[in-house]
Amino acid sequence: MNYQLIRSKRKTLSLQINNNAELVVRAPNRLSVEKIEQFIDKKHDWINKKSESIQSKKIQKTSYIEGEKFLYLGNRYPLNINSKNPKKLAFNGNTFSLHSGGKEEFLAWYKAAFKKIALPRLEYYAKNHKFNYNQVRLKSQKTLWGSCSGSNNINLNYLLICAPIAVVDYVIVHELCHTVHKNHSKDFWSLVEKILPNYKTNKSWLKDNGYKLHNL
């Protein structure tokens, strides 16, 4: 089995399947190759299962053509190409209508929709649960859905507007709770659960489906 070996001063051996479904092995400097490969053999089933899962999630390139479907608040809506549309991209509740362009028009529309729908929810949870935060920045990131700095500045990935609103709420509450607990301790998760008793469902949804939100 082919793999990438990364040695360091670490004390333990770990395996990771990267986004290209390749095996990455992190090992202590002095650990023999023989022991490393014995460990890989023991984890053979896990490696295959994880690799197949990532392969299945590889996304086909999006085409901005008539009938292509795009996510919004957890549902998929078809695209209509309409050169007479006065706006670059519009949505009527059932269909997206695109005048011209593609990815940049969708990113701009998603960001505007996130500001309109999600930011008031951030204010709602902050006010009702007495959270204090400073600035809020909206980004389109491949690896993070949200973050909270030591000075309580919050970053949110506006592509979350493609997910169900309950998932958006989960990420918002998650980051607000980091203004109190700067870690993922038991106290942190207890606070999240106090506000969103069913947060685990939405956390799992994001883990299983998050890759779909980047399909642009």
N, C-alpha and C positions, 0 to 999 in steps of 0.2 A: 504494500500500500504506500503510495507516494505521500509525503508530508513535508511541511516546512518546519524546521527545527530552530527554535529561538532559545538560546541559553542565557542565563543571568545568575545573579546571586540569590535568587529565590530558593526556598527550601522544599517546595512541593512541585509535583508534576501535574500539568493540566493540559487538557485537549480542548480545542475550539474548532468549530466548522465556520469558516468565514462566509461572506456574502456570495462568494463564487463557488460555494460548496466544496472548498478545499480544506484539508486537515492541517491545522496549525498546532504544533506541540511546543509548549513552554516547559523547560527543564532546568534543574540546577546545573551549574557549570561542570561538576565532577561526575554526574550520573552517566553510567555507561550506555552506549547505544543499545546494547543487548537488553538491558533492563527497560529502557524506553520502549523498545519494540515489543517486549513481553507485555508491557502495560497496554500498548495499542491493540495487541491481539485480544486481550481480555475485554477491551471496549469495542470490539469489532461490530457487534450488533447495534450498539448505541450510535457509533459513527455512521453506519449505513442508514439508519433510520433518520438521523439528523440531516445527513447529506441529501437524502431523497426529499425530505420536507422542504429544504431550502431550494432545491431544484424545481420543485412543484410551484414555488412562489415566484419564480422568475417571471417578470412581467413582459408581455409583448409590447412593442412600441405602439403608442397611441397614435391613431390617425384622426385628424380633424375633418372627418367626412360625414356626409348625411347618414344619420342612423347610429353613429357611434354613441355609446352611453357614458355618462359622467356622473360621479358620485356627488351628492349634496345631502347633508344631514342623514347619512346612512342609506339613502336610496339612490338608485341609478336612473338617470333621465336621458332621453335621446337628444341628439344634436340635430338641429335644422340649420342648413346653410341658407341665409337670406341676405342677399346683397342690398336689399332695399331697407333693411333694418337701420334706423338712425343711430343706434348704439353699436359699438364693436361687438359686445356680447350682452344678451339679455336673457332673463328667465321668467317664464309666466306661471310657474308653479307645476308645469307638466313637461315643458320642453325648453332646452337651451337653444337660443337663436344666435348664430354667429355671422357677423357681417363679413369679416375677413380676419386672417391671422390664425392663431391657435393657442399655443402654450402660454405666451405672455398675457394674452387676453383672459385666459382662465385664471392665471395666478392673480392678476389684478382684481378680477371679480370675486374670487375666493377671499382675498384679503379684505375687501370692502364688506363682504357679507359677514366675515368673522368680527370685524369691528362693530357692525350693527347688531349682531345677535349675541356674540360671546362676551364682549366687554361689559355690557350691562349685567351679565350673570356673575362676572368677577366682582363687580361692585356690590351686587346683592349678597353674595356669600361673605364678602369682607365686612359689610355693614352688619349683617345679622349674626355673625359669629365673632365680631370684634377683632378682626385681623387688620394689621397695619402694614401697608406696603408702599413703596415709593414709585418708581417709574415702571411702566409696562411697555415692553417692546415686542413687536410682532415679527417673526422670522419664518422662513421656509427652510427647515433643516432636514437632513436625511436621517440623523441619528437621535435627535432629541424632540420630544413633544412639549417639553417645558423645562424651565429651570428657575431657581431662586438664588440670588447672590447673597453674600454675607451682609450686605446693606439693604436687603429686602427689595431689590429690583427684580422684577419677574419678566422672564421671556416666555412667550407662547408661540407655538407653531400654528400659523393660521390655516394650514392644510387640515387641521382638526375639524374644520367646518364640513369636511366630507364625511365625518363620522356621526353616528347617532348623538343627539344632544346630551344624553346621559353620559356618554364617553367624554364629551367636551367638559361637562360638569366635573367629572372625575379628575381630569388633568388640572382644571382650575383649582379645585379643592386641594389636590395634592400639593400644588405649589404654594398655595396660601398656608397650608400646614407647615411648610418649610420655613415660614417666617417665625414660627415658634420653635420648631425642632429642626436643626440643621443636619439631620441624618435620617436614616430609615430604622430608627429604634422601635421598640414595642410601643412606647408612648406616642411616637409619630403615627403609627398605623392605628392605634386606638383612637386618636383624634380624627383621623380620616373616617374611620368607621362610625364614630359618633355623629358625624355630619351626613355621611352617605353609608347607611348600613349595608347596601348591596354593592359597595365599590368593587368587590372582587370580580363580579360579573363583567363590569366595564373594563377593569384592568385586563382581564383575560381576552375580552374582545379586541382590545388594542394590541395585545401581544400577538394574537392570531391573524388579525386583519390589517394591522398598521401599514404593511407594505403596499396595500392597495391604494392608500391615500397619496402615494407618490406617483401614481400612474398618469403622468402628464407628459 
